[in-house]
Amino acid sequence: METKENNLINIHQFLPHRNPMLMADYILELTKEKVVTSFTILEDNIFVHNNEFVEAGLIENLAQTCSSILGQSFFENPEADTKVIGFITNIKKIEVFSLPKVGDTIISKASLISMYENICNIYCETFNNDELLIRAEINLFIQEVKS
């Protein structure tokens, strides 16, 4: 697995998203059941309003973090031109406690609850330092698109 300096994995390896919709920078930890990502909020982010990263941005960050668990199997070969489609199929529960500001680096953690083929149920949380910003239980679907 290709890594960046300090053992950070560039999330581009596991997601089809690109700017301006990429809402995670690096994977700090990744197993088949768990992922931890980091994301620094920049002023020009499309989800920044009045110097805050709004709820929709937090949800997109969680979804991208979660999809890394499922997406890693599609992107194991960096030379392959793999194309995937993925989306949130269900948000079972979501709680937003606080919004981070421009310049903050948030850490999102996701744990696989269950998986059936290309659909998974994941519990996820995002933190700014030790402050819990959001937590949710979501279902995601992802599959390879055949050319």
Rosetta silent file (secondary structure, phi, psi, omega in degrees, C-alpha in Angstrom):
SEQUENCE: METKENNLINIHQFLPHRNPMLMADYILELTKEKVVTSFTILEDNIFVHNNEFVEAGLIENLAQTCSSILGQSFFENPEADTKVIGFITNIKKIEVFSLPKVGDTIISKASLISMYENICNIYCETFNNDELLIRAEINLFIQEVKS
SCORE:     score description
SCORE:     0.000 S_00000001
   1 L     0.000  125.424 -179.244    0.000    0.000    0.000 S_00000001
   2 L   -73.719  133.519 -179.166    1.502    3.327   -1.064 S_00000001
   3 L  -125.592  161.805  173.303    1.817    5.834    1.763 S_00000001
   4 L   -94.464  178.097  178.358    2.764    9.464    2.171 S_00000001
   5 H   -54.923  151.923 -178.879    5.296   10.779    4.642 S_00000001
   6 H    62.084   24.994  177.304    4.624    9.945    8.300 S_00000001
   7 H    64.461   23.578  175.646    2.652    6.818    7.191 S_00000001
   8 L   -85.336  135.818  178.571   -0.334    8.858    6.007 S_00000001
   9 E   -98.224  126.631  176.964   -2.293    7.254    3.173 S_00000001
  10 E   -68.588  122.893 -174.838   -3.554    9.629    0.504 S_00000001
  11 H   -65.950  -15.374  176.804   -7.324    9.050    0.415 S_00000001
  12 H   -56.451  -25.479  179.611   -7.320    9.461   -3.397 S_00000001
  13 H   -66.422  -20.695 -172.174   -6.332    5.785   -3.491 S_00000001
  14 L  -123.028   -1.006 -178.883   -9.733    4.734   -2.124 S_00000001
  15 L  -130.329  145.931  174.302  -12.221    7.345   -3.315 S_00000001
  16 L   -82.310  -11.165 -176.397  -13.356    8.525   -6.735 S_00000001
  17 L   -64.779  145.361  173.633  -13.986   12.048   -5.352 S_00000001
  18 L  -137.516  168.126  179.075  -11.861   14.973   -6.465 S_00000001
  19 L   -57.319  141.906    9.172  -11.941   18.695   -5.686 S_00000001
  20 L   -91.984    8.255 -175.494  -14.189   20.472   -4.970 S_00000001
  21 L   -97.466    2.832  178.228  -16.076   17.456   -3.521 S_00000001
  22 L   -80.082  117.453 -174.409  -13.176   15.727   -1.763 S_00000001
  23 L  -117.058   25.289  173.609  -13.846   16.137    1.981 S_00000001
  24 L  -148.870  142.677 -178.019  -11.031   14.013    3.447 S_00000001
  25 L   -99.583  -56.798 -172.783   -7.271   14.390    3.048 S_00000001
  26 E  -133.204  149.910  171.037   -5.508   11.421    4.596 S_00000001
  27 E   -95.435  121.790 -179.577   -6.226    7.994    6.018 S_00000001
  28 E   -90.450  -28.481 -179.345   -4.486    7.688    9.364 S_00000001
  29 E  -152.969  138.839 -179.444   -5.574    4.097   10.018 S_00000001
  30 E  -150.985  123.846  171.361   -7.306    1.525    7.808 S_00000001
  31 L  -130.382 -175.920  178.064   -8.379   -2.064    8.337 S_00000001
  32 L   -70.575  -17.322 -177.615  -11.215   -4.112    6.838 S_00000001
  33 L  -119.102   -5.906 -172.348  -13.493   -2.965    9.703 S_00000001
  34 E  -148.735  146.990  174.765  -12.204    0.478   10.724 S_00000001
  35 E  -145.316  145.875  174.058  -10.910    3.728    9.253 S_00000001
  36 E  -130.618  127.689 -179.959   -9.628    7.014   10.691 S_00000001
  37 E  -124.423  162.758  173.024   -9.207   10.065    8.429 S_00000001
  38 E  -124.633  151.966  179.386   -8.058   13.647    8.749 S_00000001
  39 E  -152.310  123.707  176.361   -9.318   16.717    6.909 S_00000001
  40 E   -95.732  126.800 -176.188   -8.156   20.309    7.133 S_00000001
  41 L   -85.330  117.866 -179.352  -10.931   22.818    6.440 S_00000001
  42 L  -101.356  155.586 -175.266   -9.835   25.493    4.009 S_00000001
  43 L   -59.494  -33.283 -177.084  -11.480   28.856    3.441 S_00000001
  44 L   -88.441    8.375  178.748  -12.441   28.078   -0.181 S_00000001
  45 L   -62.737  138.815 -177.123  -14.250   24.819    0.693 S_00000001
  46 L   -66.071  -17.068  179.414  -17.745   24.705   -0.857 S_00000001
  47 L  -100.693   12.639  176.208  -19.242   23.759    2.533 S_00000001
  48 E   -93.347  128.145  177.008  -17.767   26.728    4.415 S_00000001
  49 E  -138.467  128.311 -178.211  -20.269   29.441    5.347 S_00000001
  50 L    51.257   43.887  176.250  -19.477   32.330    7.716 S_00000001
  51 L    69.500   10.648  177.973  -16.103   30.736    8.532 S_00000001
  52 E  -118.674  148.152  174.054  -17.755   27.429    9.639 S_00000001
  53 E   -86.741  109.028 -169.812  -17.807   24.002    7.994 S_00000001
  54 L   -74.889  171.155 -175.077  -21.572   23.401    7.777 S_00000001
  55 H   -53.276  -43.698 -179.249  -23.560   20.241    8.525 S_00000001
  56 H   -60.238  -36.189  177.397  -23.645   19.056    4.882 S_00000001
  57 H   -67.164  -41.490  177.498  -19.844   19.151    4.812 S_00000001
  58 H   -61.832  -41.611  179.838  -19.602   17.120    8.013 S_00000001
  59 H   -65.984  -43.370  178.645  -21.980   14.513    6.567 S_00000001
  60 H   -64.049  -39.434  176.259  -20.026   14.334    3.295 S_00000001
  61 H   -60.235  -44.783  178.483  -16.784   13.978    5.271 S_00000001
  62 H   -62.522  -45.164 -178.521  -18.312   11.083    7.236 S_00000001
  63 H   -61.089  -42.858  179.511  -19.608    9.395    4.087 S_00000001
  64 H   -68.227  -38.430  175.803  -16.210    9.614    2.390 S_00000001
  65 H   -60.052  -50.912 -178.621  -14.470    8.355    5.513 S_00000001
  66 H   -60.695  -40.551 -175.912  -16.881    5.414    5.748 S_00000001
  67 H   -68.361  -16.053  175.725  -16.617    4.569    2.067 S_00000001
  68 H   -63.587  -32.803  177.698  -12.869    4.059    2.453 S_00000001
  69 H   -61.350  -51.621 -178.416  -13.632    0.824    4.317 S_00000001
  70 H   -76.419  -36.581 -175.600  -15.648   -0.542    1.405 S_00000001
  71 H   -70.700  -21.676 -175.891  -13.696    1.289   -1.313 S_00000001
  72 L   -59.672  -32.050 -179.645  -10.301   -0.129   -0.429 S_00000001
  73 L   -69.627  -25.163  179.953  -11.089   -3.409   -2.209 S_00000001
  74 L   -83.163  -20.326 -173.115  -11.773   -1.523   -5.469 S_00000001
  75 L  -118.259   27.076 -179.186   -8.538    0.493   -5.348 S_00000001
  76 L   -67.417  -27.832  178.556   -5.970   -2.100   -4.243 S_00000001
  77 L  -105.027  101.660 -176.430   -4.141   -1.760   -7.587 S_00000001
  78 L   -61.589  -23.528 -179.497   -3.093    1.920   -7.996 S_00000001
  79 L   -78.691  -21.448 -178.392   -2.224    1.366  -11.693 S_00000001
  80 L   -72.682  143.543  178.116   -5.739    0.187  -12.589 S_00000001
  81 L   -93.910   66.233 -176.629   -8.155    2.785  -13.917 S_00000001
  82 L   -77.757  134.122  176.277  -10.982    1.666  -11.635 S_00000001
  83 L  -118.948  130.367 -179.797  -14.227    3.627  -11.739 S_00000001
  84 E  -128.618  159.613  171.811  -16.770    3.263   -8.952 S_00000001
  85 E  -124.698  141.048  179.618  -20.108    4.711   -8.005 S_00000001
  86 E  -153.628  152.892  178.692  -21.211    5.063   -4.419 S_00000001
  87 E  -161.291  160.816  174.886  -23.842    6.800   -2.374 S_00000001
  88 E   -74.694  125.974  177.215  -25.511    6.978    1.017 S_00000001
  89 E   -96.752  -22.546 -177.163  -28.553    4.701    1.002 S_00000001
  90 E  -165.133  138.824  168.149  -29.744    5.492    4.508 S_00000001
  91 E  -113.100  108.003 -176.743  -28.890    7.613    7.531 S_00000001
  92 E   -73.288  -41.401 -178.970  -30.332    5.750   10.500 S_00000001
  93 E  -155.102  139.066  177.869  -29.380    8.313   13.113 S_00000001
  94 E  -144.680  136.821  177.036  -27.378   11.521   13.059 S_00000001
  95 E  -133.485  125.188  176.832  -26.489   14.005   15.777 S_00000001
  96 E  -108.288  125.796 -176.361  -24.604   17.266   15.156 S_00000001
  97 L  -105.952  -32.618 -176.156  -23.108   18.876   18.242 S_00000001
  98 L  -162.575  157.980  178.723  -20.823   21.609   16.908 S_00000001
  99 L  -111.853  133.195  177.268  -19.364   23.008   13.678 S_00000001
 100 L   -77.047  165.131 -177.122  -15.621   23.317   13.079 S_00000001
 101 E  -107.567  164.691  173.745  -14.033   26.503   11.757 S_00000001
 102 L   -55.784  134.364 -179.002  -11.768   27.301    8.827 S_00000001
 103 L    96.411  -18.584  178.175   -8.265   26.125    9.665 S_00000001
 104 L   -72.500  146.756  171.054   -9.398   23.271   11.920 S_00000001
 105 E  -110.233  116.508 -178.302   -8.234   19.739   11.183 S_00000001
 106 E   -97.630  150.626  178.857  -10.988   17.264   11.967 S_00000001
 107 E  -118.352  123.903  179.365  -10.527   13.556   12.643 S_00000001
 108 E  -113.145  137.673 -178.323  -13.254   11.133   11.566 S_00000001
 109 E  -125.375  133.049  179.989  -13.514    7.555   12.807 S_00000001
 110 E  -134.058  141.335  178.577  -15.719    4.868   11.310 S_00000001
 111 E  -129.332  131.957  179.356  -16.362    1.266   12.305 S_00000001
 112 E   -69.863  126.809  175.632  -18.102   -1.344   10.200 S_00000001
 113 E   -92.312  -48.987  178.697  -21.238   -2.728   11.866 S_00000001
 114 E  -157.084  160.059  179.377  -22.302   -5.077    9.068 S_00000001
 115 E  -147.822  136.763  174.171  -21.805   -5.657    5.361 S_00000001
 116 E  -134.137  111.765 -176.275  -23.740   -7.520    2.702 S_00000001
 117 L    52.430 -114.678 -175.978  -22.142   -7.556   -0.748 S_00000001
 118 L   -99.864   13.102  179.544  -21.737   -3.864   -1.729 S_00000001
 119 E  -117.376  132.768  178.591  -23.863   -2.381    1.071 S_00000001
 120 E  -133.943  152.037  175.999  -22.493   -1.661    4.513 S_00000001
 121 E  -109.912  125.429 -172.286  -23.785   -0.266    7.792 S_00000001
 122 E  -134.234  139.643  172.757  -21.225    1.923    9.569 S_00000001
 123 E   -99.231  133.463 -175.508  -21.025    3.856   12.840 S_00000001
 124 E  -143.156  152.079  178.555  -19.010    7.058   12.553 S_00000001
 125 E  -143.267  150.642  175.313  -17.903   10.074   14.586 S_00000001
 126 E  -127.339  138.999 -176.954  -15.942   13.247   13.855 S_00000001
 127 E  -126.215  149.282  166.966  -13.836   15.179   16.346 S_00000001
 128 E  -117.725  106.724 -167.350  -12.077   18.529   16.516 S_00000001
 129 L    57.561 -121.940  179.909   -9.345   17.829   19.049 S_00000001
 130 L   -98.356    2.628 -177.446  -11.349   16.062   21.805 S_00000001
 131 E   -86.705  123.686  175.937  -14.687   17.728   20.959 S_00000001
 132 E   -73.840  121.842 -179.158  -17.300   15.450   19.349 S_00000001
 133 E   -94.747  -43.817 -174.946  -18.777   17.323   16.356 S_00000001
 134 E  -154.352  148.622  170.690  -21.074   14.728   14.785 S_00000001
 135 E  -142.726  148.546 -175.431  -21.971   11.065   15.090 S_00000001
 136 E  -158.448  162.231  169.121  -24.089    8.937   12.822 S_00000001
 137 E  -123.878  117.753 -174.809  -25.016    5.470   11.684 S_00000001
 138 E  -129.191  156.904  172.379  -25.198    5.292    7.909 S_00000001
 139 E  -110.285  135.788  178.822  -25.602    2.753    5.132 S_00000001
 140 E  -124.355  150.562  173.874  -23.451    3.061    2.019 S_00000001
 141 E  -123.913  135.608  175.482  -23.533    1.386   -1.381 S_00000001
 142 E  -146.717  139.660  175.605  -20.497    1.192   -3.665 S_00000001
 143 E  -153.007  156.633  178.218  -19.789   -0.771   -6.844 S_00000001
 144 E   -75.571  139.688  177.060  -17.426   -0.786   -9.768 S_00000001
 145 L   -97.153  122.176 -179.472  -18.712    0.742  -12.988 S_00000001
 146 L   -80.927  135.042 -179.752  -17.893   -1.441  -15.996 S_00000001
 147 L   -79.314    0.000    0.000  -16.631    0.429  -19.064 S_00000001
